[in-house]
Amino acid sequence: MTKIAILGAAGQIAQLVEPMLLKKDNIDMILYLRHPNKLKQINEAREKVIKGDASNFNEQIGRAVQQ
């Protein structure tokens, strides 16, 4: 299974890319954003939401990818 991290997951480009990636069965996503409440819908089986700031990105996303 391929894992893809999307930074700024509530942004306009991320909102266009996310549905395209969900159409592919072999991709799981890590959605990284400051305000998770901005997400409209989450596929809990394939998407993991991480609340955070880009200044701590390496530490937080590294832990999430290893899980």
C-alpha angles and dihedrals in degrees: 000000000000119000120207124189117213114199116206091017093181092058126107097254093046090051089056095045098044097068090047091054092046089059088065110079096207099059129089120185137215109207111205119191145135097237113037091179087074091069112100100200135003129199096217092193093059107019129067118193120214120188110211152116123259091240088071095037100117095052097044099040092045090059093046095051092051093055 
